[in-house]
Amino acid sequence: METLRKNILAYYGANLLLIIAQSLPHAILTPLLLSKGLSLSEILLVQTFFSFCVLVAEYPSGVLADLMSRKNLFLVSNAFLIASFSFVLFFDSFIFMLLAWGLYGLYSACSSGTIEASLITDIKENKRDLSRFLAKNNQIAYLGMIIGSSLGSFLYLKVHAMLYIVGIFLIMLCALTIIIYFKEKERDFKSQKNLKLLKEQVKGSLKELKDNPKLKILLVGHLITPVFFMSHFQMWQAYFLKQGIKEQYLFIFYIAFQVISILIHFLKASNCSQKIVISSLLVLLGVSRYYKPIKSYKEL
């Protein structure tokens, strides 16, 4: 029981550091990529490639989570994230940004279902309150995004892409926290580490995909849907820049979006609540349209 409590605290701390690191460029990602010479269409292609890599790596990473230590897989995923940040830090071309977001996609796929899944299993086995753990985890996620986006916007104005150095440092600190404080249960991984089993599972999945038309439709839908949502995620920054809003104010809108997301969790799925959310979004967009900038951003 004491080990579980320490593991949960270690995870909370590590997760906060990781989310802050990931959120550093969120509010200024579009101007950052534009400054690296990418066009808006290339930025959307980069985001689409990220979604594709997540989709391709999702199943193999799930199999790996069953074949190896989830703690080690989490650390491997952090290595992918550090590599991704390094590409953005040191390179400027479209190809290198594709590679960076491809590595980011591998990180996203590998990190899901690792130490968090282990904790959920342990909490259930010890008959602890799972809802409390999930609620605190969500609170930490929102707090990390707000801190990270605010800090990232400030750093971008001072050191530009060098803010990724701070991100790499935070990721390393996160990994160190897990290495030192997160104690994983001893499991018999040797009996599970069977490459033949892995090959059979992959072949079986591909065969099922080939023979099942519905799965093909779901796969195509899974590829198309992120393109729509990620394009809107990127376009809000480009839109506000086009309206003349300066880069240093973008984080305010990002935080506003997070606050709206937090409020949605407290609203019931009624017509009234839907109207409130929609009205809030319209007000936010209205403010951006009628904002009188001191100095217009360059034409995109």
Buried (B, 14 or more C-beta within 10 A) or exposed (E): EEEBEEBBEBBBBBBBBBBBBBBBBBBBBBBBBBBBEBEBEBBBBBBBBBBBBBBBBBBBBBBBBBBBBBBBBBBBBBBBBBBBBBBBBEBEEBEBBBBBBBBBBBBBBBBBBBBBEBBBEBBEEEEBEEEEBEEEBEEBBBBBBBBBBBBBBBBBEEEEBEBBBBBBEBBBBBBEBBEEBBEBBEEEEEEEEEEEEBEEBEEEBEEEEEEEEEEEEEEEEBEEEBBEEBBEBBBBBBBBBBBBBBBEBBBBBBBBBBEBBEEBEEEEEEEEBEEBBEEBEEEBBEEBEEEEEEEEBEEE
